[in-house]
Amino acid sequence: MLKKLTQFYYPKTVEDACSQLANAKEKTSVLAGGTSEALRNDSTIEALVDLSKIKELSFIKSDSSSISIGAATPVQDIYKSDLSGVSGELLKTAAGKIGSTLLRNAITAGGNLVALFPWSDLPAAYMVLDAEVVCRKGKPKRTVPVINLINSKPASFLTKGEIVAEIKVPVFKKGTGASFAKMSKTSNDYSLITVASRITIAGGKIEEARLAVNAITAQPVRCEEAEKLLVGKKPDAELLAEAAKKAVAGLKVRKDYRATEEYRKEVCEVMIRRSLEESIAKAGK
Ligand SMILES: Cc1cc2nc3c(=O)[nH]c(=O)nc-3n(C[C@H](O)[C@H](O)[C@H](O)COP(=O)(O)OP(=O)(O)OC[C@H]3O[C@@H](n4cnc5c(N)ncnc54)[C@H](O)[C@@H]3O)c2cc1C
């Protein structure tokens, strides 16, 4: 509960929002979909800057080289969008796996990234798509690889008065396939294991590999050792099984009451192998 909350701001522009955050005397936080911010147990926050009225933060655009999504875009809009291609389809699949329709109408593309929970679905997809994040502090902006933001924890990465404004993913060349899978007890429940992968095949060999997991870990991580093992090799069942084993061996598995460490590891290895198989099959189409 935000017990001390007394003030709401509804800026119409990014500049107004950032200036409100930068100059606030009272402890002020950003409100996007509100699905975690409203539940936060913080009795020091006195004001919220609501991003929902900022039109320049709510959009989905695509051209031949990239897809851009405004940070305040509800994830349901991504799920229901007409985005296509490897990146578009992966974003739509990941967005569609998030909770229920009601939740997806509230949760935003940026909020899902900044509130980096183990069960957050989009960040693993952003990671394998080599997404870049546009952070704005009024007019000034910096564009950073999503992995930098995730590895430094978004809340610490952003400076006072700075917000995530946009997430950009490249469009990939032919010969690329991607896959997203989530295991949860029910389709509305939090993820126990999330796996995303992207593979590019050229000349019968793996030219580029991306593999990321979440939920089994405390935050989304790239499985870089497994990626290295795959690159330059002809994809066959033995290689994929070896990569899946290597990926799981390198994970610091999160413990909670939903599933044991052994169960998560065993299932995750199978999910990774299948995800790689799916990405490779799609790359061949
Ligand atoms: C019952 C339930 C089930 C859920 N299930 C899933 C699920 O299956 N999968 C999944 O991925 N998520 C799920 N979520 C959502 C997830 O837990 C987070 O609540 C959500 O991702 C936060 O996004 P939001 O847009 O609501 O952000 P908010 O709650 O508004 O904000 C979250 C945090 O990010 C900051 N913030 C938000 N946007 C920005 C921005 N643009 N720039 C800077 N800071 C920002 C806020 O200050 C706050 O600290 C679920 C939530 C609930 C309540």
Ligand as a Chemical Component Dictionary entry (heavy atoms), coordinates in Angstrom:
data_LIG
# 
_chem_comp.id                   LIG 
_chem_comp.type                 NON-POLYMER 
_chem_comp.pdbx_formal_charge   0 
_chem_comp.three_letter_code    LIG 
# 
loop_
_chem_comp_atom.comp_id 
_chem_comp_atom.atom_id 
_chem_comp_atom.alt_atom_id 
_chem_comp_atom.type_symbol 
_chem_comp_atom.charge 
_chem_comp_atom.model_Cartn_x 
_chem_comp_atom.model_Cartn_y 
_chem_comp_atom.model_Cartn_z 
_chem_comp_atom.pdbx_ordinal 
LIG C1  C1  C 0 -2.292 -10.896 -10.549 1  
LIG C2  C2  C 0 -1.169 -10.472 -11.466 2  
LIG C3  C3  C 0 -0.686 -11.392 -12.374 3  
LIG C4  C4  C 0 0.349  -11.022 -13.266 4  
LIG N1  N1  N 0 0.821  -11.938 -14.151 5  
LIG C5  C5  C 0 1.819  -11.597 -14.991 6  
LIG C6  C6  C 0 2.326  -12.531 -15.932 7  
LIG O1  O1  O 0 1.869  -13.650 -16.057 8  
LIG N2  N2  N 0 3.348  -12.119 -16.731 9  
LIG C7  C7  C 0 3.877  -10.872 -16.678 10 
LIG O2  O2  O 0 4.805  -10.567 -17.429 11 
LIG N3  N3  N 0 3.403  -9.969  -15.785 12 
LIG C8  C8  C 0 2.393  -10.295 -14.957 13 
LIG N4  N4  N 0 1.910  -9.373  -14.068 14 
LIG C9  C9  C 0 2.412  -7.990  -14.151 15 
LIG C10 C10 C 0 3.736  -7.737  -13.436 16 
LIG O3  O3  O 0 3.803  -8.403  -12.201 17 
LIG C11 C11 C 0 3.917  -6.227  -13.222 18 
LIG O4  O4  O 0 2.906  -5.803  -12.324 19 
LIG C12 C12 C 0 3.801  -5.414  -14.497 20 
LIG O5  O5  O 0 4.698  -5.879  -15.453 21 
LIG C13 C13 C 0 4.088  -3.935  -14.236 22 
LIG O6  O6  O 0 3.724  -3.207  -15.382 23 
LIG P1  P1  P 0 2.788  -1.939  -15.250 24 
LIG O7  O7  O 0 2.686  -1.333  -16.582 25 
LIG O8  O8  O 0 1.515  -2.280  -14.562 26 
LIG O9  O9  O 0 3.697  -0.995  -14.350 27 
LIG P2  P2  P 0 3.437  -0.251  -12.964 28 
LIG O10 O10 O 0 2.928  -1.201  -11.943 29 
LIG O11 O11 O 0 2.688  0.990   -13.171 30 
LIG O12 O12 O 0 4.948  0.149   -12.636 31 
LIG C14 C14 C 0 5.882  -0.839  -12.282 32 
LIG C15 C15 C 0 7.212  -0.166  -11.889 33 
LIG O13 O13 O 0 7.862  0.327   -13.056 34 
LIG C16 C16 C 0 8.007  1.755   -13.006 35 
LIG N5  N5  N 0 7.695  2.187   -14.370 36 
LIG C17 C17 C 0 6.640  1.799   -15.132 37 
LIG N6  N6  N 0 6.739  2.295   -16.366 38 
LIG C18 C18 C 0 7.868  3.033   -16.395 39 
LIG C19 C19 C 0 8.516  3.789   -17.416 40 
LIG N7  N7  N 0 8.032  3.895   -18.653 41 
LIG N8  N8  N 0 9.683  4.394   -17.111 42 
LIG C20 C20 C 0 10.201 4.295   -15.867 43 
LIG N9  N9  N 0 9.636  3.587   -14.855 44 
LIG C21 C21 C 0 8.488  2.955   -15.122 45 
LIG C22 C22 C 0 7.029  2.212   -11.925 46 
LIG O14 O14 O 0 7.473  3.360   -11.274 47 
LIG C23 C23 C 0 7.042  1.019   -10.970 48 
LIG O15 O15 O 0 8.157  1.068   -10.136 49 
LIG C24 C24 C 0 0.885  -9.712  -13.204 50 
LIG C25 C25 C 0 0.381  -8.782  -12.284 51 
LIG C26 C26 C 0 -0.643 -9.144  -11.425 52 
LIG C27 C27 C 0 -1.173 -8.131  -10.455 53 
# 
loop_
_chem_comp_bond.comp_id 
_chem_comp_bond.atom_id_1 
_chem_comp_bond.atom_id_2 
_chem_comp_bond.value_order 
_chem_comp_bond.pdbx_ordinal 
LIG C1  C2  SING 1  
LIG C2  C3  SING 2  
LIG C2  C26 DOUB 3  
LIG C3  C4  DOUB 4  
LIG C4  N1  SING 5  
LIG C4  C24 SING 6  
LIG N1  C5  DOUB 7  
LIG C5  C6  SING 8  
LIG C5  C8  SING 9  
LIG C6  O1  DOUB 10 
LIG C6  N2  SING 11 
LIG N2  C7  SING 12 
LIG C7  O2  DOUB 13 
LIG C7  N3  SING 14 
LIG N3  C8  DOUB 15 
LIG C8  N4  SING 16 
LIG N4  C9  SING 17 
LIG N4  C24 SING 18 
LIG C9  C10 SING 19 
LIG C10 O3  SING 20 
LIG C10 C11 SING 21 
LIG C11 O4  SING 22 
LIG C11 C12 SING 23 
LIG C12 O5  SING 24 
LIG C12 C13 SING 25 
LIG C13 O6  SING 26 
LIG O6  P1  SING 27 
LIG P1  O7  DOUB 28 
LIG P1  O8  SING 29 
LIG P1  O9  SING 30 
LIG O9  P2  SING 31 
LIG P2  O10 DOUB 32 
LIG P2  O11 SING 33 
LIG P2  O12 SING 34 
LIG O12 C14 SING 35 
LIG C14 C15 SING 36 
LIG C15 O13 SING 37 
LIG C15 C23 SING 38 
LIG O13 C16 SING 39 
LIG C16 N5  SING 40 
LIG C16 C22 SING 41 
LIG N5  C17 SING 42 
LIG N5  C21 SING 43 
LIG C17 N6  DOUB 44 
LIG N6  C18 SING 45 
LIG C18 C19 SING 46 
LIG C18 C21 DOUB 47 
LIG C19 N7  SING 48 
LIG C19 N8  DOUB 49 
LIG N8  C20 SING 50 
LIG C20 N9  DOUB 51 
LIG N9  C21 SING 52 
LIG C22 O14 SING 53 
LIG C22 C23 SING 54 
LIG C23 O15 SING 55 
LIG C24 C25 DOUB 56 
LIG C25 C26 SING 57 
LIG C26 C27 SING 58 
# 
